[in-house]
Amino acid sequence: MVEHLAATGRYRILQKLEPRKTAEFVRPGFPSNGVILDTETTGLNFRNEEIIEIGLIAFTFNERGEIGDVTGVYGGLQQPNKPIPAEITKLTGITDEMVSGQMIDMKAVRTMVAPADLIIAHNAGFDRPFCEVFSSAFSDKAWACSNAEIDWSARGFEGTKLGYLIGQAGYFHEGHRAVDDCFALLEVLDRKTDRDPFTPFAELYLNSQKSRVRIFAENSPFDLKDHLKARGYRWSDGSEGRPKSWWIEVDEIDLAGELHYLRTEIYRYPEADPPTRFLTAFDRFRG
């Protein structure tokens, strides 16, 4: 029936995503350890909101970015210090009753995170700050963002939200619960196609190893702010230890070209030397 419907060209068939089994014996040839992570929280600001659920999947991989075996799975709820806002319950399905008396097993979390060579989140800029406030186990780890560090558009995807990626990959799943989302992301990252056998995870792993540079266009002329914005610069209000200025993050190989742009088009002064900060996977996505 599935083959018949697909052959008509009038239907798209989605397959329910089945979680991978945890391997009893880990295959050789995959010496590195990765962790896919997802959190649900009481809000957006890591400084005054809390994690109410965490999901982790540990897996092995090799230097070519090939995924091996699932080696561990953990999901846990935690009661926050305040009621869960109604909009968060609507988004996640997590209620105050579900988290009442619950506490995340930090021993289990540390056991999975400690050997990790890379932690992957689909919005690492959101998850990493929450996790580092939650536990020192997440500090000094390399992080990668499967949203920002994979060119999904070049792979034919119409959006970067996990729901879009799963649907276009031919699956459906129970979204917005942490472990379910982790398994969904694992399948998308390990997806091979005839058009592109280089998997999204291989691309992500390669990009995570690149050095990036954050450039701050400090004291740039106010009347040129729209030029900076159009080029991809974002505004920093001076909090979180950053200069109060427009800023952009580029690959290290693009640093010279970006500085040339600033000196010729923005500052119009060849000796201009805007502040820069070099970042690796150990630094990126921090709060």
N, C-alpha and C positions, 0 to 999 in steps of 0.2 A: 504493500500500500504506500509506504514511504517513497519507494523508487518510482512508483507510478505518478504520485503527486508531484514529486520533484521534476520528473521528465516533462510534465506539461508546461513548465516554465511559469505557472501562475501561482505557485505556492512556495513559501520558504518554510522548511521544516527545522524546528528547534529541538535539540536533544537535551534532556535533563542532565545536568552536570552531576556526575557521581564522584564523590571524594576519593582520592587515591588512598590505597592502603599503606599503612606504615610498614616498612620493610623489616622482615625478621632478620635478614642478613644483608648488609650493605655491600653492594657490588664494588669491586676494585675499579680504579680508573677515574674516580670522582673524588679527589682528595680535599676539595674545599667545602666549606659549610656555609649555607645561606639560611636566612630566616625571613619569611614573609610575615608581615605584621599588619594588624589593623586594630584601631581603637574606636570605641564609641565614648563620647564625653557629654558632660552636662552643658557644654557651650563651646565657644570658639577660642576664648582667650585662655592660654595655658597658665597665666598668672593667677587667675581666680576661679577657674573651672576645674573639674575633676574627671578622671577616667572612671567610667562605670562598667566598661567591658573591654577585654583585650583578647585578641586571637593571634596565635602564633603557629606557623608551620615551619619546621626545620627540614632542610633537604641538602643533598650533596650536589656538587657540580664540578666541572673541570675547567682548565684554562681556556678552552674554546667556547665556554659558555653553554655547554651541554648539561642539562639537568639529569641527575642520577635518580636517587631514591628519596622518598619521604622518610625521615628518621624520627620525627616527633610531632605531635599535635597537642596544643593546649588552648583551651578557651575558658575564661572565668569572668564572673560578674563581681562587682564591688559596690557596696552601699556608700553613697557620697554623704557629705556632711550637710546637705540640704536637699529638699525635694527635687526630683527631676522635672524640669520645665515641660509643660504640655507639648510644646513644639518638638522637643527632643523625643518624647514618647511617641509622637505621631511619626517621626522620621525613622526611629530605630525599632519601635515596638517594645522597648524596655520600660517597664513600669516600676514604681516605687515598691510594689509588692514583690516583684521578681528579684530585686536587689536587697531586700530586707534581710539583714544578718549575713549577707554574702561578703566574702573577702577573697581577693585574687591570691592564689598560691605563689608567693614570691620564690619559694625554693624551686618550683617547677619552671617558673619564668627564667630564673638565673641559670638553671641547668641547660635550657635551650639556647639562651643568648650568649653565654660565656664562650663557647667554641666558635661562634659565628664570625666568618670573615667578611660578611656583608649582610646588612639588614635592608630589606626592601619594603617600602610602603608606597601606596598609590598616590598619596599626598604627603610626602616626607616632610615638607615644610610645616604641615599641621601636626603629624604624629610624633616627629622627633622631639620637639620642645615639650610636649605633654609627657612623653616617656622618660625624658631626662629629669624632669621634675619629680616624676613618680618613683624612679629608682636609679641609683648609680650604676646598675648593671648595664644600662644603655649608653653610658658615657664612654668616650674614647673608642667608639665603634665606627666603622665605615658604613655610611648610609647611601642608598640609591633611591631615586624617585621614578617609579614606572610611569608616572604621568608626564613629568617634565623631561626625562632623559631618553625617551623613545619617540621617534618620528612616526606616530601612528598614522598621520595623513598619508605619508609616503607608502604605507602598507595598505592603503585603501579603506581605512576606517574613517567614519564621518564625525566622530567625536572621541573624546578621551575619557569620559566618565566610564566607570567600570561596567555599568549596565549596557552602554552602547557597545563596548568591546566584547562583552560576553554574547550579546545578541548577534552581532555581526560575525562572530566566530562560530555561530550555529548552536549555541547553548542557551539554556535559561537556568536560573538558580534562585534560591531563597535569599534575596539580598538584604543588606543592612544588618546582618548579624556577623560578628567579627570573623569567626572561623569559616563560615560559609563564603564570605568575601575573600578570605585568604586562599581557599581552594579554587575559587573562581579565577583569581589573579594568577595562580600557579598554572592553570590550564592555558590561559591566554598567553602568558610569557613563554610557554613551552610549545606553542603552536607552530607547526611547520606547514608550508604550502608549496605547491609546485612552482609558484611564481617567486617565492622567497624562502628558500630553505634555511636562511640565516635567521634564527628565531629572535623574537623580541627580547628574550632574556640575554642572548648573546650580544645584541646591540646595547642593552642596558649595562651589562657587565663591562663591555669595552668602554662605554662612555663614563662609567663610574671611575675608571682608572685615569681619566684625563684631568689635568690641572686646569682649573678655571680661574678667571680673574674678575674681580668686582671693581669697577671703575666709578669713582664718585666725581661728577661734574660740579665740583664745589665752586661757588661764586660765579656760576655761569650767568650770562645776561638774562634778565627776566623776560625780555621780549622775544627770546629764542626758545622759551620753554616748550612751545608747541612743536618745534623742530625735534627737540629731544624726545618728547613723548611719542611722536610719530616714528621715531627710530627704535623705540622699544625701551626707553629709559623710564624708570619708576621713581616716584617721589619718596624720600625719607625725611621724616619730620625731626630727625635728630635724636630720637629715642633709641634704646637698645644698643648704644655705643657706636652708632653710625653717624657720619657727618650729616648735617642738615643740607641736603642737596638732591639733585637728580642722580640716579645711578643705573648701571647696567652690568650684567654679568656675561662674559664672553669666554670662548676657548682661549687658552694661552697663545695659540698660534695667531689669533685675530687681534691680539693686544696692540701691536704696532699700527695696524690699520685703524683701529678705533681711536687711538691717541692722535693719529694724523687728522681724523675727522674733527675731533674736538679742537685741535690747535688751529685748523684752517677754517672751519665753518662756525664754530661756537666762540672760542676765545679770540680767534684771529690774532694769535700771538704765538710764534713758533717755539718759544721757550716755556710755554705753559706746561705745568707738571701736576695734573690732578692726582689726588690720592688713589692708590690702588691696593687691593688686598688679594693675595693669592689663596686659592681654596682647593682642597682635595676632598675626597669623600668623607674624610674624618672631620672636616669643618663645615661642609655644606648642610643647609637645612636646619641649622641650630636656631634657637629662638633669639 
